[in-house]
Amino acid sequence: MDSETNEKQAQPSPTHETSGPMEQDAIYQGNRLVARVLDAEVDLDAKEIRISEVFNSDELMIPDECEFQRYRILIQRIAYATKVDKAERHKGRILRGVIADILGYREQ
């Protein structure tokens, strides 16, 4: 990717309602984009998704069910959480080493 593409992907996007297709790097709750994801690995055998980093996640209600890509998920473990300085490119709460259970598939 070129640096301009990286810049666009790194910009925080506001929480918003969506009725169109879901973005592949986003977590939703109640049709609202509530967080962004870096490096997600889906393990269907273990029925879990391992995510290296969740950012811009201030609006994410961790104990509540979420939607990611085509899955309904529930976050079970977080290795590390921090609140980043507003000067950083990723704003808001950052979660690292996230493991979420796959509950099923989201309704289309």
C-alpha positions as CSV (number, residue, x, y, z in Angstrom):
1,M,0.0,0.0,0.0
2,D,1.2,3.5,-0.6
3,S,1.4,6.1,2.2
4,E,-1.7,7.9,1.0
5,T,-3.7,4.7,1.4
6,N,-2.3,4.1,4.8
7,E,-3.2,7.7,5.8
8,K,-6.8,7.2,4.8
9,Q,-7.1,3.9,6.6
10,A,-5.5,5.3,9.8
11,Q,-7.9,8.2,10.0
12,P,-10.6,7.7,12.7
13,S,-14.1,7.6,11.4
14,P,-17.0,8.7,13.5
15,T,-19.4,6.3,14.9
16,H,-22.3,6.2,12.4
17,E,-25.4,4.3,11.5
18,T,-25.2,2.1,8.5
19,S,-27.8,0.4,6.3
20,G,-25.4,-0.5,3.5
21,P,-22.7,-3.2,3.3
22,M,-20.5,-3.7,6.4
23,E,-16.9,-2.6,6.2
24,Q,-14.5,-5.6,6.5
25,D,-12.3,-3.9,9.1
26,A,-15.1,-2.7,11.4
27,I,-17.0,-3.9,14.4
28,Y,-20.7,-3.0,14.6
29,Q,-23.2,-2.9,17.4
30,G,-26.9,-2.1,16.6
31,N,-26.0,-1.2,13.0
32,R,-23.5,1.4,14.3
33,L,-19.8,1.3,13.5
34,V,-18.1,1.2,16.9
35,A,-14.5,0.1,16.3
36,R,-11.9,-0.7,13.7
37,V,-9.8,-3.9,13.5
38,L,-6.2,-4.7,12.4
39,D,-5.1,-8.2,11.6
40,A,-8.0,-10.4,12.4
41,E,-7.7,-14.2,12.0
42,V,-10.9,-16.3,11.9
43,D,-10.6,-19.8,13.4
44,L,-13.8,-21.7,12.5
45,D,-12.6,-24.9,14.2
46,A,-12.1,-23.1,17.5
47,K,-15.2,-20.9,16.8
48,E,-13.2,-17.7,17.6
49,I,-11.6,-14.7,16.0
50,R,-8.2,-13.5,17.1
51,I,-7.6,-9.8,16.6
52,S,-4.2,-8.2,17.1
53,E,-5.6,-4.7,17.6
54,V,-9.0,-3.0,17.9
55,F,-8.9,0.8,17.8
56,N,-11.2,3.8,17.8
57,S,-13.2,1.7,20.2
58,D,-14.6,4.2,22.7
59,E,-18.2,3.4,21.6
60,L,-17.7,-0.4,21.7
61,M,-19.6,-2.0,24.6
62,I,-17.3,-4.9,25.3
63,P,-19.8,-7.2,27.2
64,D,-22.4,-6.9,24.4
65,E,-22.7,-8.9,21.2
66,C,-21.1,-7.4,18.1
67,E,-21.0,-8.0,14.4
68,F,-17.7,-8.4,12.5
69,Q,-17.7,-9.2,8.8
70,R,-20.3,-11.9,8.5
71,Y,-20.1,-13.1,12.1
72,R,-21.9,-12.4,15.3
73,I,-19.2,-12.3,18.0
74,L,-18.7,-11.7,21.7
75,I,-15.4,-10.5,23.0
76,Q,-14.0,-12.8,25.7
77,R,-10.4,-11.8,26.3
78,I,-8.3,-8.7,25.9
79,A,-4.5,-9.0,26.6
80,Y,-3.9,-5.2,26.8
81,A,-6.0,-2.0,26.8
82,T,-4.9,1.6,26.7
83,K,-6.2,5.1,25.9
84,V,-4.0,6.8,23.4
85,D,-2.8,10.3,23.3
86,K,-4.9,12.4,20.9
87,A,-1.8,13.2,18.9
88,E,-1.6,9.6,17.8
89,R,-3.0,8.5,14.4
90,H,-5.3,5.9,16.2
91,K,-7.5,7.9,18.6
92,G,-9.5,6.6,21.5
93,R,-9.3,3.2,23.3
94,I,-7.0,0.6,21.8
95,L,-7.4,-3.1,22.7
96,R,-4.7,-5.6,21.8
97,G,-4.6,-9.4,21.8
98,V,-8.4,-9.7,21.5
99,I,-10.2,-13.0,21.3
100,A,-13.9,-13.2,20.5
101,D,-16.2,-16.2,20.3
102,I,-18.1,-16.7,17.1
103,L,-21.8,-16.9,18.1
104,G,-23.1,-17.4,14.6
105,Y,-23.7,-15.6,11.4
106,R,-25.2,-12.1,11.1
107,E,-28.5,-11.7,9.5
108,Q,-28.3,-10.3,5.9
